[in-house]
Amino acid sequence: EEDSPEAEKAGIILAVENSFEMSNATDEVLWLLNHFDSPFLGCCFDTGHANYMAPARDGKPKNYSAYQVQKAWRGNLIEEPRALEKLHPHIVTCHIHDNSGVGDDHNLPGRGTIDWDEMMPKLLSAPRLISCQSEIGYIAHQVTIKELCTTMNRLVCGK
């Protein structure tokens, strides 16, 4: 209630990020966006967080950490298979990184389990999308700046 009018006055868009706790799960983010229904409020879609909370592609249960299940979800973790589809109309920016599906690894796309050929066309077609940002831990994962730029350019620009 307080931030939206200030964002409008400043001409900026506030972006609520999907993540892997109850408070910023896909449906919670969607509720906020629909409740405030403002052009100055949108979604920062995080590819790694969406992958983390999606069911495993092979149908087997994921091995989430005890913290994730017990602390973040109070014993009732709910996976989300349709995060991109649900948040698509509201996405104004995105964090691009890959992971194993059970951790927030911030790895280079292609070094995790996200299907980038499926993800990127859908993400880039978001009607409000303004920017895409790398959220890759290039030092932790020993990714060179050239490799990071080449990968991001291929994903975002198709080059």
N, CA, C and O of each residue as an XYZ file, in Angstrom:
636
protein
N       0.811     -1.196      0.000
C       0.000      0.000      0.000
C       0.857      1.263      0.000
O       0.500      2.256     -0.634
N       1.989      1.228      0.712
C       2.843      2.405      0.809
C       3.783      2.546     -0.378
O       4.024      3.656     -0.855
N       4.310      1.436     -0.852
C       5.347      1.496     -1.882
C       4.809      1.756     -3.283
O       5.465      2.433     -4.075
N       3.645      1.240     -3.601
C       3.109      1.409     -4.964
C       2.911      2.871     -5.351
O       3.333      3.256     -6.442
N       2.292      3.704     -4.518
C       2.148      5.110     -4.892
C       3.500      5.818     -5.053
O       3.654      6.683     -5.915
N       4.475      5.446     -4.220
C       5.802      6.050     -4.322
C       6.489      5.612     -5.619
O       7.168      6.413     -6.262
N       6.318      4.355     -6.002
C       6.882      3.861     -7.263
C       6.263      4.602     -8.439
O       6.959      4.988     -9.379
N       4.961      4.795     -8.381
C       4.268      5.511     -9.455
C       4.785      6.947     -9.567
O       5.044      7.429    -10.669
N       4.934      7.624     -8.436
C       5.445      8.996     -8.442
C       6.844      9.060     -9.057
O       7.170      9.994     -9.789
N       7.661      8.055     -8.749
C       9.039      8.022     -9.238
C       9.150      7.451    -10.648
O      10.205      7.529    -11.279
N       8.049      6.874    -11.136
C       8.064      6.281    -12.473
C       8.862      4.992    -12.565
O       9.432      4.680    -13.611
N       8.902      4.249    -11.475
C       9.617      2.970    -11.487
C       8.652      1.812    -11.266
O       7.555      1.994    -10.737
N       9.064      0.648    -11.669
C       8.261     -0.562    -11.484
C       8.901     -1.399    -10.388
O      10.077     -1.751    -10.475
N       8.134     -1.714     -9.368
C       8.589     -2.618     -8.319
C       8.387     -4.041     -8.815
O       7.347     -4.353     -9.394
N       9.365     -4.904     -8.595
C       9.269     -6.285     -9.063
C       9.351     -7.253     -7.886
O      10.331     -7.263     -7.141
N       8.315     -8.060     -7.733
C       8.251     -9.068     -6.687
C       8.798    -10.374     -7.261
O       8.337    -10.845     -8.301
N       9.778    -10.948     -6.580
C      10.464    -12.137     -7.097
C       9.836    -13.425     -6.570
O       9.510    -13.541     -5.389
N       9.674    -14.390     -7.477
C       9.278    -15.730     -7.048
C      10.488    -16.389     -6.384
O      11.625    -16.188     -6.809
N      10.235    -17.168     -5.352
C      11.354    -17.837     -4.700
C      10.921    -19.189     -4.180
O      10.060    -19.837     -4.775
N      11.512    -19.627     -3.069
C      11.259    -20.989     -2.609
C      10.847    -21.041     -1.142
O      11.129    -22.015     -0.444
N      10.193    -20.012     -0.691
C       9.556    -20.019      0.620
C       8.067    -19.759      0.424
O       7.651    -19.285     -0.633
N       7.273    -20.066      1.429
C       5.820    -19.884      1.332
C       5.450    -18.448      0.968
O       4.545    -18.224      0.163
N       6.148    -17.476      1.558
C       5.770    -16.072      1.391
C       5.985    -15.547     -0.023
O       5.361    -14.558     -0.408
N       6.850    -16.181     -0.803
C       7.048    -15.715     -2.172
C       6.980    -16.866     -3.179
O       7.654    -16.870     -4.208
N       6.137    -17.838     -2.834
C       5.812    -18.906     -3.777
C       4.987    -18.295     -4.909
O       4.430    -17.207     -4.767
N       4.918    -18.988     -5.998
C       4.244    -18.469     -7.196
C       2.846    -17.943     -6.913
O       2.515    -16.831     -7.326
N       2.033    -18.702     -6.230
C       0.653    -18.263     -5.983
C       0.585    -17.040     -5.068
O      -0.321    -16.218     -5.210
N       1.525    -16.907     -4.137
C       1.561    -15.719     -3.280
C       1.946    -14.482     -4.085
O       1.337    -13.423     -3.935
N       2.963    -14.620     -4.942
C       3.377    -13.508     -5.800
C       2.218    -13.110     -6.707
O       1.916    -11.926     -6.857
N       1.582    -14.089     -7.300
C       0.446    -13.832     -8.190
C      -0.687    -13.125     -7.448
O      -1.312    -12.220     -8.000
N      -0.956    -13.519     -6.224
C      -2.000    -12.871     -5.438
C      -1.671    -11.391     -5.242
O      -2.533    -10.532     -5.426
N      -0.420    -11.095     -4.869
C      -0.020     -9.695     -4.673
C      -0.178     -8.876     -5.949
O      -0.705     -7.764     -5.926
N       0.283     -9.440     -7.057
C       0.214     -8.721     -8.333
C      -1.231     -8.451     -8.740
O      -1.553     -7.365     -9.223
N      -2.088     -9.428     -8.547
C      -3.503     -9.249     -8.894
C      -4.219     -8.334     -7.907
O      -5.082     -7.551     -8.305
N      -3.874     -8.423     -6.638
C      -4.506     -7.600     -5.612
C      -4.234     -6.116     -5.852
O      -5.152     -5.298     -5.786
N      -2.978     -5.766     -6.130
C      -2.633     -4.358     -6.324
C      -2.871     -3.896     -7.754
O      -3.089     -2.706     -7.981
N      -2.836     -4.796     -8.714
C      -3.194     -4.521    -10.109
C      -2.707     -3.135    -10.570
O      -3.500     -2.268    -10.937
N      -1.390     -2.961    -10.537
C      -0.803     -1.671    -10.897
C       0.239     -1.859    -11.986
O       0.987     -2.836    -11.958
N       0.303     -0.946    -12.940
C       1.370     -1.020    -13.939
C       2.746     -0.746    -13.332
O       3.764     -0.932    -14.000
N       2.786     -0.307    -12.075
C       4.043     -0.031    -11.395
C       4.451     -1.169    -10.464
O       5.317     -1.011     -9.604
N       3.801     -2.324    -10.657
C       4.137     -3.524     -9.905
C       4.198     -4.678    -10.896
O       3.285     -4.859    -11.702
N       5.260     -5.449    -10.837
C       5.415     -6.588    -11.731
C       6.166     -7.706    -11.043
O       6.341     -7.702     -9.825
N       6.606     -8.661    -11.839
C       7.297     -9.831    -11.318
C       8.736     -9.874    -11.819
O       9.005     -9.603    -12.990
N       9.648    -10.213    -10.931
C      11.002    -10.596    -11.308
C      10.991    -12.119    -11.303
O      11.001    -12.749    -10.245
N      10.972    -12.702    -12.496
C      10.904    -14.160    -12.598
C      12.310    -14.736    -12.467
O      13.196    -14.421    -13.262
N      12.505    -15.576    -11.465
C      13.803    -16.201    -11.226
C      13.754    -17.633    -11.760
O      13.026    -18.476    -11.239
N      14.545    -17.896    -12.815
C      14.514    -19.206    -13.477
C      14.965    -20.321    -12.537
O      14.383    -21.406    -12.527
N      15.996    -20.050    -11.755
C      16.493    -21.069    -10.828
C      15.498    -21.378     -9.728
O      15.327    -22.542     -9.367
N      14.839    -20.366     -9.187
C      13.845    -20.595     -8.143
C      12.664    -21.389     -8.689
O      12.140    -22.276     -8.015
N      12.249    -21.068     -9.906
C      11.138    -21.824    -10.520
C      11.535    -23.286    -10.703
O      10.732    -24.184    -10.452
N      12.772    -23.526    -11.139
C      13.242    -24.897    -11.330
C      13.337    -25.635     -9.995
O      13.003    -26.816     -9.904
N      13.786    -24.938     -8.980
C      13.910    -25.500     -7.642
C      12.546    -25.996     -7.146
O      12.451    -27.072     -6.555
N      11.507    -25.219     -7.386
C      10.187    -25.569     -6.860
C       9.338    -26.408     -7.812
O       8.214    -26.775     -7.469
N       9.851    -26.715     -8.992
C       9.107    -27.552     -9.945
C       9.298    -29.026     -9.601
O      10.353    -29.410     -9.097
N       8.295    -29.850     -9.865
C       8.473    -31.289     -9.654
C       9.582    -31.828    -10.557
O       9.853    -31.267    -11.618
N      10.218    -32.911    -10.133
C      11.260    -33.541    -10.946
C      10.653    -34.034    -12.255
O       9.528    -34.533    -12.279
N      11.402    -33.890    -13.334
C      10.910    -34.302    -14.659
C      10.683    -35.801    -14.757
O       9.844    -36.249    -15.538
N      11.422    -36.585    -13.974
C      11.277    -38.042    -14.044
C      10.150    -38.560    -13.155
O       9.909    -39.766    -13.100
N       9.451    -37.648    -12.453
C       8.319    -38.035    -11.617
C       8.702    -38.541    -10.240
O       7.825    -38.803     -9.417
N       9.992    -38.685     -9.973
C      10.439    -39.156     -8.660
C      10.435    -37.994     -7.674
O      10.608    -36.842     -8.073
N      10.238    -38.289     -6.385
C      10.275    -37.209     -5.390
C      11.655    -36.572     -5.333
O      12.673    -37.257     -5.439
N      11.677    -35.266     -5.166
C      12.941    -34.548     -5.022
C      13.446    -34.684     -3.585
O      12.660    -34.871     -2.656
N      14.728    -34.589     -3.422
C      15.364    -34.667     -2.117
C      15.647    -33.257     -1.602
O      16.797    -32.823     -1.558
N      14.592    -32.552     -1.217
C      14.755    -31.204     -0.681
C      15.429    -31.267      0.683
O      15.332    -32.270      1.389
N      16.105    -30.198      1.040
C      16.766    -30.148      2.351
C      15.726    -30.096      3.468
O      14.583    -29.690      3.261
N      16.150    -30.513      4.642
C      15.261    -30.467      5.807
C      14.835    -29.038      6.092
O      13.687    -28.796      6.466
N      15.765    -28.069      5.915
C      15.407    -26.661      6.106
C      14.258    -26.285      5.187
O      13.275    -25.682      5.616
N      14.393    -26.650      3.916
C      13.373    -26.283      2.936
C      12.006    -26.807      3.351
O      11.023    -26.066      3.352
N      11.951    -28.061      3.695
C      10.665    -28.689      4.023
C      10.134    -28.226      5.372
O       8.975    -27.827      5.478
N      10.966    -28.276      6.396
C      10.491    -28.009      7.759
C      10.419    -26.527      8.116
O       9.437    -26.081      8.709
N      11.435    -25.773      7.765
C      11.460    -24.355      8.161
C      10.710    -23.472      7.166
O       9.813    -22.720      7.548
N      11.079    -23.567      5.891
C      10.475    -22.672      4.902
C       9.020    -23.014      4.616
O       8.212    -22.121      4.361
N       8.679    -24.311      4.657
C       7.314    -24.737      4.299
C       6.567    -25.379      5.459
O       5.469    -25.900      5.263
N       7.125    -25.356      6.648
C       6.473    -25.891      7.854
C       5.941    -27.310      7.645
O       4.847    -27.650      8.094
N       6.737    -28.132      6.953
C       6.389    -29.537      6.764
C       5.434    -29.837      5.631
O       5.093    -30.999      5.411
N       4.989    -28.814      4.898
C       4.001    -29.026      3.841
C       4.438    -28.335      2.545
O       3.738    -27.462      2.033
N       5.593    -28.733      2.027
C       6.128    -28.129      0.810
C       5.215    -28.418     -0.379
O       4.780    -29.550     -0.587
N       4.939    -27.379     -1.147
C       4.086    -27.516     -2.332
C       4.910    -27.153     -3.557
O       5.357    -26.015     -3.704
N       5.107    -28.132     -4.435
C       5.837    -27.879     -5.669
C       4.944    -27.119     -6.652
O       3.718    -27.164     -6.558
N       5.587    -26.417     -7.600
C       4.858    -25.599     -8.564
C       5.337    -25.907     -9.982
O       6.413    -25.463    -10.385
N       4.543    -26.662    -10.738
C       4.950    -27.010    -12.096
C       4.706    -25.915    -13.137
O       5.211    -26.015    -14.255
N       3.939    -24.867    -12.792
C       3.521    -23.888    -13.798
C       3.890    -22.456    -13.428
O       3.136    -21.533    -13.734
N       5.019    -22.254    -12.786
C       5.399    -20.908    -12.332
C       5.490    -19.926    -13.490
O       4.930    -18.832    -13.411
N       6.173    -20.286    -14.547
C       6.328    -19.367    -15.683
C       4.977    -19.056    -16.321
O       4.686    -17.902    -16.635
N       4.178    -20.057    -16.506
C       2.853    -19.860    -17.113
C       1.989    -18.926    -16.255
O       1.329    -18.034    -16.788
N       1.990    -19.120    -14.969
C       1.159    -18.310    -14.079
C       1.636    -16.855    -14.003
O       0.821    -15.932    -14.001
N       2.946    -16.658    -13.941
C       3.488    -15.312    -13.746
C       3.748    -14.567    -15.049
O       4.000    -13.363    -15.025
N       3.694    -15.250    -16.169
C       4.032    -14.720    -17.488
C       3.470    -13.325    -17.785
O       4.225    -12.465    -18.238
N       2.188    -13.068    -17.552
C       1.648    -11.736    -17.899
C       2.232    -10.591    -17.066
O       2.099     -9.423    -17.432
N       2.870    -10.924    -15.964
C       3.344     -9.908    -15.025
C       4.863     -9.724    -15.031
O       5.372     -8.831    -14.354
N       5.591    -10.545    -15.775
C       7.057    -10.520    -15.722
C       7.595     -9.242    -16.361
O       7.325     -8.955    -17.527
N       8.367     -8.475    -15.573
C       9.003     -7.254    -16.079
C      10.521     -7.408    -16.163
O      11.182     -6.704    -16.926
N      11.059     -8.318    -15.385
C      12.487     -8.608    -15.410
C      12.684    -10.050    -14.984
O      11.761    -10.696    -14.487
N      13.902    -10.551    -15.182
C      14.152    -11.938    -14.798
C      15.598    -12.130    -14.362
O      16.505    -11.416    -14.790
N      15.773    -13.111    -13.504
C      17.093    -13.560    -13.085
C      17.331    -14.892    -13.780
O      16.547    -15.829    -13.627
N      18.408    -14.974    -14.539
C      18.704    -16.187    -15.293
C      19.876    -16.918    -14.649
O      20.978    -16.383    -14.535
N      19.615    -18.141    -14.235
C      20.642    -19.052    -13.728
C      20.063    -20.451    -13.702
O      18.848    -20.632    -13.787
N      20.930    -21.436    -13.586
C      20.542    -22.851    -13.627
C      20.855    -23.499    -12.280
O      21.626    -22.967    -11.481
N      20.247    -24.644    -12.050
C      20.544    -25.391    -10.831
C      20.190    -26.867    -10.995
O      19.713    -27.301    -12.044
N      20.435    -27.613     -9.939
C      20.206    -29.056     -9.934
C      18.743    -29.423     -9.761
O      18.367    -30.579     -9.957
N      17.918    -28.459     -9.400
C      16.510    -28.726     -9.114
C      16.240    -28.903     -7.632
O      15.081    -28.887     -7.216
N      17.271    -29.071     -6.830
C      17.075    -29.208     -5.384
C      17.950    -28.237     -4.593
O      18.067    -28.362     -3.374
N      18.550    -27.293     -5.260
C      19.355    -26.278     -4.592
C      19.367    -25.013     -5.427
O      19.101    -25.040     -6.628
N      19.679    -23.904     -4.773
C      19.722    -22.611     -5.458
C      21.169    -22.353     -5.881
O      21.843    -21.485     -5.327
N      21.634    -23.122     -6.873
C      23.046    -23.199     -7.230
C      23.602    -21.973     -7.963
O      24.807    -21.728     -7.893
N      22.789    -21.215     -8.645
C      23.228    -20.046     -9.420
C      24.323    -20.417    -10.418
O      25.338    -19.731    -10.538
N      24.093    -21.511    -11.122
C      25.053    -22.013    -12.093
C      24.762    -21.474    -13.484
O      23.692    -20.924    -13.745
N      25.729    -21.641    -14.366
C      25.601    -21.229    -15.756
C      24.519    -22.060    -16.439
O      24.495    -23.279    -16.267
N      23.627    -21.445    -17.204
C      22.648    -22.231    -17.960
C      23.356    -23.326    -18.769
O      24.357    -23.084    -19.444
N      22.799    -24.531    -18.675
C      23.397    -25.696    -19.318
C      24.142    -26.578    -18.340
O      24.500    -27.709    -18.668
N      24.382    -26.066    -17.129
C      25.070    -26.848    -16.104
C      24.115    -27.306    -15.004
O      24.531    -27.633    -13.892
N      22.841    -27.322    -15.338
C      21.834    -27.755    -14.382
C      20.764    -28.546    -15.114
O      21.042    -29.206    -16.115
N      19.546    -28.476    -14.612
C      18.466    -29.300    -15.165
C      17.385    -28.516    -15.899
O      16.393    -29.108    -16.324
N      17.543    -27.211    -16.062
C      16.532    -26.426    -16.783
C      16.636    -26.714    -18.274
O      17.733    -26.780    -18.830
N      15.489    -26.883    -18.913
C      15.431    -27.041    -20.370
C      15.345    -25.634    -20.957
O      14.259    -25.062    -21.046
N      16.486    -25.078    -21.358
C      16.550    -23.698    -21.830
C      15.873    -23.511    -23.182
O      15.368    -22.425    -23.468
N      15.852    -24.535    -24.013
C      15.156    -24.434    -25.301
C      13.659    -24.279    -25.097
O      12.974    -23.692    -25.934
N      13.152    -24.796    -24.002
C      11.735    -24.643    -23.655
C      11.492    -23.348    -22.886
O      10.514    -22.644    -23.140
N      12.383    -23.036    -21.947
C      12.204    -21.882    -21.054
C      12.288    -20.536    -21.772
O      11.394    -19.703    -21.623
N      13.339    -20.315    -22.540
C      13.612    -18.971    -23.050
C      12.572    -18.412    -24.011
O      12.210    -17.244    -23.870
N      12.073    -19.171    -24.976
C      11.037    -18.570    -25.841
C       9.810    -18.123    -25.048
O       9.232    -17.074    -25.334
N       9.418    -18.907    -24.066
C       8.270    -18.534    -23.228
C       8.583    -17.293    -22.406
O       7.781    -16.361    -22.340
N       9.754    -17.288    -21.779
C      10.140    -16.152    -20.943
C      10.267    -14.872    -21.764
O       9.770    -13.822    -21.359
N      10.922    -14.956    -22.898
C      11.133    -13.765    -23.726
C       9.850    -13.238    -24.366
O       9.818    -12.104    -24.844
N       8.799    -14.049    -24.379
C       7.516    -13.592    -24.930
C       6.640    -12.907    -23.884
O       5.519    -12.504    -24.195
N       7.127    -12.767    -22.653
C       6.336    -12.086    -21.618
C       6.036    -10.664    -22.077
O       6.958     -9.924    -22.420
N       4.776    -10.271    -22.089
C       4.399     -8.981    -22.687
C       4.944     -7.740    -21.994
O       5.019     -6.681    -22.618
N       5.326     -7.838    -20.728
C       5.837     -6.673    -19.994
C       7.347     -6.737    -19.778
O       7.898     -5.869    -19.102
N       8.023     -7.725    -20.324
C       9.441     -7.918    -20.070
C      10.270     -6.713    -20.519
O      10.173     -6.273    -21.665
N      11.073     -6.196    -19.617
C      11.939     -5.049    -19.876
C      13.410     -5.467    -19.901
O      14.182     -4.987    -20.731
N      13.794     -6.360    -18.991
C      15.216     -6.707    -18.890
C      15.408     -8.149    -18.434
O      14.535     -8.755    -17.813
N      16.582     -8.672    -18.765
C      17.020     -9.989    -18.302
C      18.375     -9.800    -17.639
O      19.225     -9.070    -18.148
N      18.571    -10.450    -16.517
C      19.819    -10.292    -15.769
C      20.433    -11.642    -15.471
O      19.729    -12.591    -15.123
N      21.742    -11.728    -15.606
C      22.464    -12.914    -15.164
C      22.494    -12.916    -13.645
O      22.781    -11.896    -13.019
N      22.201    -14.051    -13.066
C      22.370    -14.205    -11.619
C      23.253    -15.432    -11.366
O      23.032    -16.214    -10.442
N      24.244    -15.557    -12.214
C      25.158    -16.684    -12.175
C      26.305    -16.364    -11.217
O      26.874    -15.274    -11.260
N      26.635    -17.315    -10.363
C      27.784    -17.173     -9.481
C      29.042    -17.556    -10.244
O      29.569    -18.659    -10.099
N      29.510    -16.615    -11.063
C      30.606    -16.947    -11.975
C      31.908    -17.274    -11.250
O      32.693    -18.079    -11.751
N      32.156    -16.687    -10.114
C      33.380    -17.011     -9.367
C      33.244    -18.394     -8.728
O      34.131    -19.236     -8.867
N      32.143    -18.621     -8.036
C      31.928    -19.905     -7.366
C      31.939    -21.076     -8.346
O      32.394    -22.169     -8.009
N      31.441    -20.845     -9.551
C      31.352    -21.930    -10.534
C      32.438    -21.869    -11.601
O      32.391    -22.598    -12.592
N      33.419    -20.991    -11.390
C      34.564    -20.858    -12.297
C      34.123    -20.657    -13.749
O      34.560    -21.359    -14.661
N      33.247    -19.677    -13.922
C      32.755    -19.316    -15.247
C      33.497    -18.057    -15.682
O      33.526    -17.069    -14.949
N      34.084    -18.087    -16.847
C      34.779    -16.898    -17.339
C      33.758    -15.862    -17.796
O      32.623    -16.202    -18.128
N      34.167    -14.611    -17.811
C      33.283    -13.549    -18.292
C      32.891    -13.818    -19.743
O      31.741    -13.596    -20.121
N      33.830    -14.293    -20.557
C      33.519    -14.617    -21.956
C      32.445    -15.695    -22.037
O      31.508    -15.580    -22.826
N      32.577    -16.739    -21.228
C      31.588    -17.830    -21.226
C      30.224    -17.321    -20.757
O      29.193    -17.685    -21.321
N      30.225    -16.482    -19.728
C      28.989    -15.891    -19.220
C      28.312    -15.053    -20.295
O      27.115    -15.201    -20.540
N      29.076    -14.171    -20.937
C      28.510    -13.293    -21.973
C      28.028    -14.091    -23.181
O      26.960    -13.810    -23.725
N      28.798    -15.071    -23.598
C      28.409    -15.898    -24.739
C      27.107    -16.641    -24.453
O      26.218    -16.703    -25.301
N      27.006    -17.205    -23.249
C      25.801    -17.946    -22.871
C      24.593    -17.029    -22.783
O      23.531    -17.354    -23.314
N      24.738    -15.886    -22.120
C      23.616    -14.954    -21.985
C      23.197    -14.401    -23.348
O      22.003    -14.262    -23.614
N      24.146    -14.089    -24.197
C      23.849    -13.575    -25.532
C      23.067    -14.610    -26.347
O      22.124    -14.266    -27.059
N      23.468    -15.873    -26.234
C      22.775    -16.947    -26.963
C      21.342    -17.094    -26.431
O      20.401    -17.220    -27.215
N      21.180    -17.078    -25.128
C      19.847    -17.277    -24.526
C      18.909    -16.105    -24.797
O      17.755    -16.300    -25.180
N      19.410    -14.893    -24.597
C      18.547    -13.712    -24.658
C      18.415    -13.165    -26.090
O      17.336    -12.730    -26.492
N      19.498    -13.188    -26.842
C      19.495    -12.597    -28.165
C      19.459    -13.633    -29.294
O      19.271    -13.283    -30.459
N      19.637    -14.896    -28.943
C      19.630    -15.949    -29.957
C      20.872    -15.960    -30.822
O      20.845    -16.488    -31.934
N      21.973    -15.382    -30.328
C      23.212    -15.302    -31.115
C      24.314    -16.134    -30.492
O      25.424    -16.183    -31.021
